[in-house]
């Protein structure tokens, strides 16, 4: 059994401007550091907009403006079972 941690970043600036990225990490702590960096960058991108944090837990943060645009950044544990 092998564990990985998938960092998912969804940024929605508008209906026409959406970016989606994924990166795989081999340990949770490294994924959390990367998540913190992504959240900081996303927060800077939306600094001029009024909105609120919808979800703020250890492995996920979602923020939306008044029009529903914003970001969702999270970590998902992925377990691979190898069968010989």
C-alpha positions, 0 to 999 in steps of 0.5 A: 500500500502506498499513500500520496497526497493530491493538492488540488487548486481551482481558481475561478476569476470569472466564468471565462477564466478558470484554472485547475491544477493538481500536484502529487506529494509523497507526504502530508506535511509537504502537501500542507506547505504547498497548500499554504503557498497556494492559498497565499497566492490565491488570496493576493489575486482576490485582494480587491474583491469582497467575499468570505471564506466558505470552508477553512479546515486543515486540508481545504480552504474555499473562498468566494466573492459576492458573484460566486467566483473565488478559489478552492484549494485542498488536499486529498489522500490517495491510497494505491494498493499494489497487487502482485 
